[in-house]
Amino acid sequence: MTRTPRAAGGDPATLIAAARTGSVRAAGRLLTLIEGDRRAEVLELLDPAAIRVVGLTGPPGAGKSTTIAALVGAYRAQGLRVAVLAVDPSSPYSGGALLGDRIRMAAHIDDPQVLIRSMATRGHLGGLSAAVPAAIRLLGALSYDLVVIESVGVGQSEIEIAAVADPTVVLLTPGAGDAVQAAKAGLLEVADLLVVNKADRPGADQTVRELRAESDVPILTAVAADGTGIPELVTAIDDHHRADTADRRAARARSQILSLVYTRLRSHPDLDTLADAVASGHCDPYTAAERLAPRAAENPAESTAEMEDASAG
């Protein structure tokens, strides 16, 4: 009988070897390292690998977790290895994820080809954890075929999922004014696909009509709890993925970079001092910005040339 290498210790190379032979525990420990201060150490050991990323967002109560569970079942029926990253609000006490990953996806917790992980936002500006791009790279290197990301989805700052996912699916439920509220929250701006879930409830047709007035992306209906509309949603997701372009991938990459840079600047040790100087009139905000991010003030052409040289090397 072939034994899976023991996922012992905190050595990333040992954990990667174990995870590649099927140890879900080792994969989980690697994700823990990526969420902590050993992210670079893990990433150095990984080669880039292609992996599909599907994002789901929407207001609380839209049925995101139920829909994801149904999607996981559909993709597992195709023989794909699936990882789910459920990005939760950070606990005000521990910084950990408030919502347990096992509670959400009970139907899949015993499937060794499904990895389910809750990740805390840990103060990151948007609705995704700053560790998510690294987690996606890790999962690709571990031969997962698909990552499904659930974001918090509670407002304008929670639309960052579009920077990493293709497509971004926005879930809504029937109700007076739901489409308008979603538009105000900025959710419709990032939607590649719109889904009216719980479409067996009164008002579903009205919500679809409102959405068509607000957005020109495909609009589907579903009842995720019983699987209604899930095959059609899978088809729409796959069709959108096949239509992806290099320009769209570059746009997503730019959004990831800018978001992570902004998060780092928000925790810069000089930020408070510079803010006090601007507030007291001893410094103007332009000078403060240059001091906080001097790289951004350099000659753009020179910076681009350096990046191209590094890429070529």
C-alpha positions in Angstrom: 0.0 0.0 0.0 1.3 3.4 -1.0 1.5 5.8 2.0 1.0 9.6 1.6 4.1 11.5 2.9 3.4 12.7 6.4 2.5 16.4 6.4 4.6 17.1 9.5 6.5 20.1 10.5 6.5 23.5 8.9 8.9 22.9 6.1 7.2 24.2 2.9 9.0 21.7 0.6 7.9 18.8 2.7 4.3 20.1 2.8 4.3 20.7 -1.0 5.4 17.1 -1.6 2.7 15.8 0.7 0.0 18.0 -0.8 0.9 16.8 -4.3 0.3 13.2 -3.3 -3.2 14.0 -2.0 -2.8 15.3 1.5 -5.5 17.9 2.1 -4.0 18.5 5.5 -0.7 19.5 3.9 -2.5 21.8 1.5 -4.3 23.4 4.4 -1.0 24.0 6.3 0.5 25.6 3.2 -2.4 28.0 3.0 -1.8 28.8 6.6 1.8 29.7 5.8 0.6 31.8 2.9 -1.7 33.7 5.1 1.1 34.4 7.5 4.6 35.8 7.2 6.1 32.8 5.2 4.2 33.6 2.0 7.4 34.4 0.0 9.1 31.3 1.2 6.3 29.1 -0.1 5.9 31.0 -3.4 9.6 30.6 -4.2 9.1 26.9 -4.4 6.2 27.0 -6.9 6.2 27.1 -10.6 3.3 29.0 -12.4 0.4 26.8 -13.3 -2.8 27.5 -15.1 -5.9 27.3 -13.0 -9.5 28.6 -13.5 -10.9 31.0 -11.0 -14.7 31.6 -10.6 -15.9 34.3 -8.2 -19.2 34.6 -6.5 -20.3 37.7 -4.6 -23.6 39.3 -3.6 -25.4 40.6 -0.6 -25.8 38.5 2.6 -28.6 36.0 2.3 -28.3 35.7 -1.5 -27.4 32.0 -1.2 -23.7 32.2 -2.2 -22.6 29.2 -0.2 -25.5 27.1 -1.3 -24.8 28.0 -4.9 -21.1 27.2 -4.6 -21.9 23.8 -3.1 -24.1 23.1 -6.1 -21.4 24.3 -8.5 -18.7 22.2 -6.8 -21.0 19.1 -7.2 -21.4 19.9 -10.9 -17.7 20.3 -11.5 -16.8 17.3 -9.5 -19.2 15.3 -11.8 -16.9 16.4 -14.6 -13.9 14.9 -12.8 -12.3 18.3 -11.8 -10.4 18.9 -8.6 -12.0 21.9 -6.9 -10.9 24.3 -4.2 -13.2 26.7 -2.4 -11.9 29.9 -0.8 -14.6 31.4 1.4 -13.3 34.9 2.3 -14.9 36.0 5.6 -14.8 39.2 7.6 -12.0 39.2 10.1 -12.7 38.4 13.7 -12.3 41.6 15.8 -10.6 39.5 18.5 -8.3 37.0 16.7 -8.2 38.2 13.1 -9.4 34.8 12.0 -12.3 33.9 9.8 -15.7 34.2 11.5 -17.5 31.6 9.5 -16.4 27.9 9.6 -15.6 26.3 6.3 -17.0 22.9 7.2 -20.4 24.2 8.1 -20.9 25.7 4.6 -20.1 22.7 2.4 -21.2 19.7 4.4 -21.9 17.6 1.3 -18.2 17.9 0.1 -16.1 17.7 3.3 -15.4 14.0 2.8 -14.3 14.3 -0.8 -10.5 14.3 -1.0 -10.7 16.1 -4.4 -12.4 19.1 -2.8 -10.5 21.6 -0.6 -12.6 24.1 1.4 -10.9 26.9 3.2 -12.1 30.0 5.0 -9.7 33.0 4.7 -10.0 36.1 6.8 -9.8 39.5 5.2 -7.4 40.6 8.0 -7.9 44.3 7.4 -7.3 44.2 3.6 -9.2 47.1 2.0 -11.4 45.1 -0.3 -13.5 42.0 0.2 -10.7 39.5 -0.5 -7.8 38.5 1.7 -4.5 39.8 0.6 -3.3 36.2 0.6 -5.8 35.1 -2.1 -3.6 35.7 -5.2 -0.9 33.6 -3.5 -3.4 30.9 -2.5 -4.6 30.7 -6.1 -1.0 30.2 -7.3 -0.4 27.5 -4.7 -3.6 25.6 -5.7 -2.6 25.7 -9.3 0.8 24.3 -8.5 -1.0 21.5 -6.5 -2.9 20.5 -9.6 -6.3 21.8 -8.7 -8.4 22.5 -11.8 -10.7 25.2 -10.4 -10.9 27.7 -7.6 -14.3 29.0 -6.5 -14.0 32.2 -4.4 -16.8 33.6 -2.3 -16.3 37.2 -1.3 -18.0 39.0 1.6 -20.1 41.1 -0.9 -21.4 43.8 1.4 -20.6 47.0 -0.5 -18.5 49.1 -2.8 -15.2 48.0 -1.2 -16.2 44.3 -1.6 -15.9 44.1 -5.3 -12.3 43.2 -5.5 -13.1 39.6 -6.5 -13.2 40.8 -10.2 -9.4 41.3 -10.0 -8.8 37.6 -9.6 -11.9 35.8 -11.1 -13.1 35.0 -14.5 -16.0 35.2 -14.5 -17.4 37.2 -11.6 -20.9 36.0 -10.8 -23.2 38.3 -8.8 -26.0 36.6 -6.9 -29.2 38.5 -6.0 -32.6 37.5 -4.7 -36.1 38.5 -5.6 -37.3 41.6 -3.8 -38.4 45.1 -4.4 -35.5 47.4 -5.3 -32.8 44.7 -5.0 -31.4 45.5 -8.5 -31.2 49.2 -7.7 -29.5 48.5 -4.3 -27.0 46.2 -6.1 -26.3 49.0 -8.6 -25.7 51.5 -5.7 -23.4 49.1 -4.0 -21.3 48.8 -7.1 -21.9 45.1 -7.5 -23.3 45.4 -11.0 -20.2 47.1 -12.2 -18.1 44.0 -11.7 -20.7 41.4 -12.8 -19.8 39.2 -15.7 -22.9 37.1 -15.0 -26.0 38.0 -12.9 -28.0 35.3 -11.2 -31.4 35.8 -9.5 -31.3 33.0 -6.9 -34.3 31.7 -5.0 -36.2 32.4 -8.2 -39.2 30.4 -7.0 -40.0 33.3 -4.7 -42.5 36.1 -5.7 -40.9 39.0 -7.5 -38.3 37.0 -9.4 -39.5 38.2 -12.8 -39.6 41.8 -11.6 -36.1 41.6 -10.4 -34.9 40.2 -13.7 -36.6 43.1 -15.5 -35.0 45.6 -13.2 -31.6 44.0 -13.8 -32.0 44.1 -17.6 -32.6 47.9 -17.2 -29.4 48.3 -15.2 -27.0 45.9 -16.9 -26.3 44.3 -20.2 -24.6 41.2 -18.9 -26.3 37.7 -19.1 -29.0 37.2 -16.5 -29.9 33.8 -15.2 -32.3 32.4 -12.7 -31.8 29.6 -10.3 -32.9 27.8 -7.2 -29.6 26.6 -5.9 -31.1 24.7 -3.0 -32.7 22.1 -5.4 -30.2 22.5 -8.3 -32.6 24.3 -10.6 -30.6 26.5 -13.1 -27.2 25.1 -12.0 -26.4 23.3 -15.3 -27.2 26.6 -17.2 -25.0 28.5 -14.8 -22.1 26.1 -15.4 -22.5 26.5 -19.1 -22.6 30.3 -18.9 -19.4 30.2 -16.7 -17.6 28.0 -19.1 -18.6 30.1 -22.1 -17.4 33.2 -20.5 -14.1 31.6 -19.6 -13.5 30.5 -23.2 -14.1 34.1 -24.3 -11.3 35.5 -22.1 -8.6 37.6 -23.7 -5.1 38.8 -22.9 -6.3 42.3 -22.4 -8.8 41.2 -19.8 -6.2 39.1 -18.0 -3.9 42.2 -18.0 -6.6 44.4 -16.6 -7.2 41.9 -13.8 -3.5 41.8 -13.0 -3.3 45.6 -12.8 -6.2 45.6 -10.3 -4.5 43.0 -8.2 -1.3 44.9 -8.1 -2.9 48.2 -7.3 -5.0 46.7 -4.5 -2.1 45.0 -2.8 0.1 48.2 -3.1 -2.7 50.3 -1.5 -3.1 47.8 1.3 0.7 48.0 2.0 0.6 51.8 1.9 -2.2 51.9 4.4 0.0 50.1 6.9 3.2 52.1 6.1 5.0 53.2 9.3 5.3 56.8 8.0 1.7 57.3 7.0 0.5 58.7 10.4 3.4 61.1 10.6 2.9 62.4 7.1 -0.9 62.7 7.7 -0.1 64.8 10.8 2.2 67.0 8.8 -0.4 67.6 6.1 -3.1 68.2 8.6 -1.0 70.8 10.4 0.0 72.5 7.2 3.7 71.6 7.4 3.5 69.5 4.3 1.3 69.3 1.2 -0.4 66.1 0.2 1.5 65.8 -3.0 4.9 65.9 -1.3 3.6 63.5 1.3 2.5 61.1 -1.4 5.9 61.2 -3.0 7.6 60.5 0.3 5.2 57.6 1.0 5.5 56.0 -2.4 8.7 57.4 -4.1 8.7 54.6 -6.7 5.4 55.9 -8.1 6.9 59.3 -8.6 9.8 58.0 -10.8 9.9 58.3 -14.5 7.2 55.9 -15.8 9.3 55.0 -18.9 12.3 54.2 -16.9 10.3 52.0 -14.5 8.6 50.2 -17.4 12.0 49.5 -19.0 13.3 48.1 -15.8 10.3 45.8 -15.5 10.7 44.6 -19.1 14.4 43.9 -18.6 13.6 41.9 -15.4 10.9 40.0 -17.3 13.3 39.2 -20.2 16.0 38.0 -17.8 
